[in-house]
Amino acid sequence: MVLSGDTSEITKPGQFINIALPGFYLRRPISVCDREENSLTIIYKTVGHGTAIMAEMKPGEKLNALTGLGNGYDTGASGETPVLIGGGVGVPPLYLLAKELRKENKKVSVILGFNTKNEIFYEEEFRALGCEVFVTTVDGSCGIKGFVTAAIPNNASYFYSCGPEPMLRAICDSTEISGQLSFEERMGCGFGACVGCTRKTKSGYKRVCKDGPVFFKEEVLWES
């Protein structure tokens, strides 16, 4: 979905918007895939009543959206050969990140992880940016068979990731390089007021919506 409007508050890849839908008390947080001066692109999966309504919307309809939410990715820590790792609906925010890193002349590798071939999306869009792209599928129907950890290049200087928590933990466990992880979480307000998406880190409790969704590998605590 491409939305037109003021996008000036979106300053970093990895930030998100929070969309109000008629008849629903809570907004829907959706990551920003791409941003232009007066428009932004979001990609979402229809998983409930809210996203089902969004999927039926027609061009010209208006949405109320809070923008520029969350703490995005820090590109300054990437080194020269960063790898971007996305799992399923965790892929979209990595596209804007890849654009920013390519502008900085970084040699970017991208790993896109899916369960099966018919779930793959945005492979060619990343290639068009000049990224080296690896696709993994759990069932082996396309690309490398297995999980994203099987495709991490040996020369990667740093990693950026977004996806389900088991995937994020597996990346941390299987790599010695530093990196940043974007967590998925149910959110009440989306801007830190309700404290409903708090998780414990090595530096205390932090809100995924306000202090995250991006956290550095070194500060993450995993539950046993």
Backbone torsions as a table, in degrees:
resi	resn	phi	psi	omega
1	MET	NA	130.8	177.1
2	VAL	-105.2	124.9	-178.0
3	LEU	-111.6	135.4	177.3
4	SER	-102.1	141.0	179.7
5	GLY	155.7	-167.5	-178.4
6	ASP	-77.1	115.7	-179.5
7	THR	-112.0	14.6	-173.6
8	SER	-64.5	-23.1	-178.9
9	GLU	-80.6	-9.9	177.2
10	ILE	-88.8	104.2	-172.5
11	THR	-113.1	-13.1	-178.2
12	LYS	-137.8	144.0	170.1
13	PRO	-63.8	143.9	-178.7
14	GLY	101.7	-10.2	175.6
15	GLN	-78.0	170.5	-177.3
16	PHE	-139.3	168.9	173.5
17	ILE	-116.1	160.4	-179.5
18	ASN	-125.7	112.7	-169.5
19	ILE	-99.9	131.0	174.2
20	ALA	-88.9	133.4	178.9
21	LEU	-121.0	139.7	-179.8
22	PRO	-56.6	131.3	177.1
23	GLY	87.6	-1.2	-179.2
24	PHE	-119.1	132.5	-177.6
25	TYR	-71.6	-44.2	-177.6
26	LEU	-93.7	143.2	174.6
27	ARG	-74.1	165.4	178.4
28	ARG	-107.5	115.1	177.3
29	PRO	-78.7	127.8	-179.4
30	ILE	-132.5	130.9	179.9
31	SER	-70.1	152.0	178.8
32	VAL	-88.5	122.4	179.5
33	CYS	-84.9	-44.8	-178.8
34	ASP	-149.0	154.3	-177.3
35	ARG	-140.0	131.9	169.8
36	GLU	-117.7	-177.5	-174.9
37	GLU	-61.7	-38.3	-176.9
38	ASN	-126.3	19.1	179.6
39	SER	-156.3	157.6	174.1
40	LEU	-141.0	154.9	-179.5
41	THR	-113.7	131.8	173.4
42	ILE	-121.6	147.4	175.4
43	ILE	-126.9	128.1	-177.0
44	TYR	-140.3	161.0	177.6
45	LYS	-106.9	136.0	178.9
46	THR	-77.0	105.9	-176.2
47	VAL	-124.3	-9.8	-178.7
48	GLY	-154.5	-171.1	-176.6
49	HIS	-65.6	-38.0	-178.0
50	GLY	-64.2	-51.8	-180.0
51	THR	-69.4	-25.3	175.2
52	ALA	-65.8	-39.1	176.2
53	ILE	-65.0	-42.3	178.3
54	MET	-60.4	-37.9	-178.2
55	ALA	-66.9	-20.0	-179.4
56	GLU	-95.9	-1.4	-177.1
57	MET	-69.8	150.3	-177.6
58	LYS	-108.5	155.0	176.9
59	PRO	-55.4	136.6	-179.7
60	GLY	101.4	-17.7	176.5
61	GLU	-69.6	153.1	-177.7
62	LYS	-109.2	144.1	177.0
63	LEU	-126.3	141.5	173.2
64	ASN	-90.7	118.8	-175.9
65	ALA	-134.2	131.7	169.1
66	LEU	-81.3	130.4	-174.5
67	THR	-117.3	166.8	177.0
68	GLY	66.5	30.6	-177.2
69	LEU	-87.2	151.7	174.2
70	GLY	86.3	165.4	177.7
71	ASN	-101.9	113.0	-173.4
72	GLY	-83.3	-168.9	-179.2
73	TYR	-73.2	145.4	174.7
74	ASP	-99.9	110.5	-177.7
75	THR	-79.3	-13.5	-176.6
76	GLY	-68.1	-18.0	-176.3
77	ALA	-95.8	5.4	-164.6
78	SER	-73.3	-27.4	-169.3
79	GLY	74.2	-168.5	-174.2
80	GLU	-90.8	-19.2	-175.4
81	THR	-131.3	62.8	-178.9
82	PRO	-72.3	152.1	173.7
83	VAL	-117.1	133.6	179.3
84	LEU	-105.9	127.2	-173.4
85	ILE	-124.1	115.7	-178.7
86	GLY	-123.7	139.2	177.7
87	GLY	-117.7	115.3	176.8
88	GLY	59.0	-124.2	-179.0
89	VAL	-72.4	2.3	172.5
90	GLY	-83.4	-4.3	-178.8
91	VAL	-70.0	-45.6	-170.5
92	PRO	-50.1	-49.4	-176.5
93	PRO	-64.6	-17.5	-179.8
94	LEU	-74.7	-18.2	-179.2
95	TYR	-67.8	-48.6	177.6
96	LEU	-63.5	-36.0	176.9
97	LEU	-62.8	-44.2	179.2
98	ALA	-61.2	-39.9	177.9
99	LYS	-60.6	-43.9	-178.8
100	GLU	-66.4	-42.3	-179.4
101	LEU	-68.0	-35.3	177.7
102	ARG	-68.0	-34.6	175.9
103	LYS	-63.3	-27.8	178.3
104	GLU	-87.5	8.6	177.8
105	ASN	63.9	29.3	175.3
106	LYS	-81.6	146.6	175.2
107	LYS	-85.9	103.6	-169.2
108	VAL	-102.1	128.8	170.3
109	SER	-106.4	145.5	-179.4
110	VAL	-130.2	131.5	175.3
111	ILE	-114.2	121.4	179.4
112	LEU	-110.4	116.9	-176.7
113	GLY	-108.4	130.6	-179.7
114	PHE	-139.4	166.0	177.3
115	ASN	-76.2	-39.0	-175.1
116	THR	-152.0	168.3	-172.8
117	LYS	-58.5	-40.3	-174.2
118	ASN	-74.0	-0.7	176.6
119	GLU	-96.0	-8.3	-173.1
120	ILE	-68.7	135.6	173.7
121	PHE	-149.8	155.7	175.5
122	TYR	69.0	13.5	177.7
123	GLU	-61.7	-49.6	-177.4
124	GLU	-69.9	-31.7	178.3
125	GLU	-63.3	-39.5	176.5
126	PHE	-68.6	-39.4	178.4
127	ARG	-62.1	-37.6	-179.2
128	ALA	-63.8	-22.4	176.8
129	LEU	-80.2	-9.7	-177.4
130	GLY	95.0	16.8	178.7
131	CYS	-85.7	148.6	169.3
132	GLU	-84.1	123.2	-171.4
133	VAL	-115.1	131.2	173.3
134	PHE	-117.3	135.3	177.0
135	VAL	-113.6	132.2	174.0
136	THR	-120.5	142.8	174.1
137	THR	-131.0	139.2	-177.8
138	VAL	-62.2	-38.3	-177.2
139	ASP	-90.2	-0.3	177.6
140	GLY	76.3	13.0	-177.2
141	SER	-74.3	-13.7	176.5
142	CYS	-158.2	141.0	176.3
143	GLY	67.5	-143.6	-178.5
144	ILE	-82.7	131.1	178.5
145	LYS	-79.1	129.0	178.2
146	GLY	126.3	-154.0	-176.1
147	PHE	-101.7	170.5	-175.1
148	VAL	-60.0	-28.4	-178.3
149	THR	-63.5	-20.3	-179.3
150	ALA	-75.2	-12.1	-174.0
151	ALA	-113.4	3.7	-176.8
152	ILE	-67.3	121.7	-178.2
153	PRO	-64.5	147.0	179.9
154	ASN	-67.9	-24.7	-176.6
155	ASN	-94.6	10.3	-178.4
156	ALA	-63.2	130.6	-179.3
157	SER	-88.9	-19.5	-172.1
158	TYR	-170.3	155.5	176.1
159	PHE	-127.2	149.0	171.1
160	TYR	-124.3	135.5	-175.0
161	SER	-143.4	156.0	174.7
162	CYS	-155.3	133.1	-179.3
163	GLY	160.5	-167.4	-179.4
164	PRO	-62.8	149.1	-174.0
165	GLU	-59.1	-39.5	177.2
166	PRO	-58.8	-35.1	177.7
167	MET	-66.9	-44.1	-179.7
168	LEU	-61.8	-40.9	179.9
169	ARG	-67.0	-39.3	179.2
170	ALA	-63.4	-36.9	177.9
171	ILE	-64.0	-45.5	179.7
172	CYS	-62.9	-40.2	-177.7
173	ASP	-70.5	-25.9	-172.8
174	SER	-104.1	2.3	-179.1
175	THR	-125.1	149.0	174.8
176	GLU	-99.9	-15.7	179.7
177	ILE	-77.1	159.5	178.0
178	SER	-81.1	168.9	-179.4
179	GLY	-175.5	-178.1	179.3
180	GLN	-129.3	142.5	-175.8
181	LEU	-125.7	134.5	176.2
182	SER	-105.6	121.0	-175.1
183	PHE	-94.9	144.5	172.6
184	GLU	-93.9	137.8	-177.8
185	GLU	-156.7	146.6	172.0
186	ARG	-70.1	133.5	-175.9
187	MET	-125.7	140.2	176.9
188	GLY	-86.1	-60.9	-176.8
189	CYS	-98.8	-38.0	-179.3
190	GLY	92.7	-5.5	-178.9
191	PHE	-134.1	19.8	169.2
192	GLY	95.9	0.2	-175.6
193	ALA	-79.9	-38.8	-171.6
194	CYS	-87.0	-16.0	178.6
195	VAL	57.9	29.8	-178.4
196	GLY	-84.8	-13.6	-176.9
197	CYS	-115.5	33.2	-176.8
198	THR	-75.7	138.8	172.2
199	ARG	-133.5	152.8	-177.4
200	LYS	-83.4	132.9	175.9
201	THR	-124.3	176.5	179.7
202	LYS	-66.1	-18.5	178.6
203	SER	-110.0	25.6	177.3
204	GLY	105.9	-174.5	-179.2
205	TYR	-78.2	135.1	179.6
206	LYS	-134.2	150.0	-180.0
207	ARG	-89.8	128.2	-178.4
208	VAL	-62.4	-38.5	-176.0
209	CYS	-72.9	-32.5	-173.8
210	LYS	-103.4	-52.1	180.0
211	ASP	-80.9	-26.7	174.4
212	GLY	-106.8	-149.1	6.4
213	PRO	-74.3	-4.7	-178.4
214	VAL	-93.2	127.8	176.8
215	PHE	-127.6	150.4	175.3
216	PHE	-77.1	145.2	-179.1
217	LYS	-51.5	-40.0	-174.0
218	GLU	-68.8	-18.3	-177.8
219	GLU	-100.2	-4.9	-174.2
220	VAL	-81.5	134.3	172.3
221	LEU	-109.3	128.9	179.5
222	TRP	-101.8	135.7	176.8
223	GLU	-73.3	139.2	-177.5
224	SER	-76.8	NA	NA
